[in-house]
């Protein structure tokens, strides 16, 4: 019972870490990366569709992304979605492909992105603490229902706290790495 509860909690915490890292990847740095576009959706025949499903992405240079739409009819929708996104870029149409050149990040924009990264990190920590809370409630209920003893519950809670600390530390490490990446000129 205890081991299953802790395994479930660890699995959910791992997913929270993965989600937080995906959120960090979507925050633009000075370098071009296809994952910058992972959160953007375009209106494709009336359906919001992720850009990853509408086009291929290539990064020939550090600050340039070439977007090749699978369907040329979707090119204008992709262009509009990128322009309306919070990336702060303006794609240019080369006929068959869209070219996105990322401008240098200003100091002000870097600070905004660091604030955004910190808020995403806090969301990750909150998600991990919510998993801890639900696991703790399950353990307390098991103790109340006499499935486990008080001593077993105290030991399980210590293991749960260690697990929580491990995953919160991973969020903090990912945040530090992202801040270094954002401040790197």
N, C-alpha and C positions, 0 to 999 in steps of 0.2 A: 504494500500500500504506500509506504513512505517513498520507496525507490521509484515507483511509478509516478507519483506526484512530482518528485524532483526531476525525473527524466522529462516529463511533460513541460515543466517550468523551464528547464534548460533548452528544450527544443524551441519554445516560444521566444526565449531570450535571444537565441541564435538568429531567429527570423527577424527580431527587432533590430539586431546589429546589422544584418544584411540590408534591411530597409533603410537604415540610417546611412549606410555606406552608399546606397543607390542615390539617396537624396544629396549626399555630398558630391557624388560624381556629376550630378546635374548642375551644380554651381560652377559657373564659368571661371576659369583661371586665365592666365595669359596665354595658355596653349589651347589649340583646337583639339577637341575630342568628340567622337560621335555620341557619347553618352550625354553630352550637353543637351541634345535634342530629345532625350528619352521621355521627358515630361510633357512634351508639346504634342497636341493633337490638332489635326486639320479636318475641316468639314469636307468629307469625301462622299459625294452624292447624298448629302443630308445626314450622314452618320459621322460622329466624331471618331476619327481613326488616328492611332499613334503614327508619327512620322516614320518610325522604324518599319512599319508595314507598307508604307507608300513609296519609299525610296531607299537607295543604297547610299552609304556615306563613305567618302574617301578623304584622307588627310594627307595631301601631298607636301605641305609645309607646316611649320609650327603654328601659324595663325590663319590657315586657310582650310576650309572644308568645302568639298565638292559634293553636291547632292544630286544624284541621278534618279529622277522619278521613274518608277516602273511603268506608269501610265502618264503620257504627256499631258493628258487632260487634267491631271491633278496638280500640275506644276503651279498654277496660279493660287490654288488653295494652300499648297505647301508654303509658297512665298508669303502669302498673307499671314499664315499661322506663325511663321518665324518672325515676321515684322511685328506682329502684335504681342509676341512673347516678351518676357522680362530679360531676355539675353542682351538687349541693347545693340542688335546688329541689323543690317539692312542687306538682304540677299540681292545679287544681281543675276539677271537672266542671260545666259550665254547662248540661248537657242535651244539646246538639248538638255543642259544641266543648269543648276543654280549654284552660284559661287558665293560663299560667305567668307568675308575677310574680317577677322576679329581685330578691332582697334586695340591699341595699348590700353591697359587698365589705368585709370587715374587713381591717385591715392584715395580720393573720396569714394570711388567705386569699390576699391579694395576693402575699405572699411565697411561699406554696406554689405559686401559679400561675407566678410568675417562675422558681422552681426547675424546675417542669414544662417551661416554655418553654425553659429552658437545656438540659435533658436532650434535648428534641426537636431543638434546634439541634445538639447534639453528635451525635445519631443521623444528622442530615443531613450533617454534616461527615464522619462515618465512612463513610457511603454514597459520598460524593464521592471520598474517599481510596481506597475499595475499587475504584471505577471506574478511578482513576488507576493503581492497582497492576496491575489486569488489562491495561490498555492498555500499561503499561511492560513487562509480561511478553510481550505480543504483539510489541512492538518488539524486545525482546531476542531472542526466538525468530527473528524475521525476520533479525536480524543474524547469529545463529548459523547459520541456514540459508543465509547469503550472499545473501539477497534485497535487503538494504540494507547500506551500508557503516557503519563505526563512526562516521564524521563525520555521516552522515545520522541515525543513531540518537541521537547527542548533540544535534543540532539539534532533532530531534523531541521528545526528552525535555524540552528547554527550553520548547518550545511547549506540551507537556503540563503542565509545572509552572505556566506562566502561566495556562493554562486552569483548572487546579485552584485556583490562587489567586483567580482571578476569581469562581468559583462559591462558594468558601468565604467570600469577602468578601460575596457576596450573602446567604448564610445569616446572617452576622454582622449585616448591615444589617437583615434581616427580624427578627432577634432584638431588636435595639435598638428597632425600631419597636414590637414587641409589648410590650417592657418599659415603654416610654413610655405605651403604651395602658393597660397594667395599673396603672401608678402614677397615671394621670390620674383625679382624683376628680371 
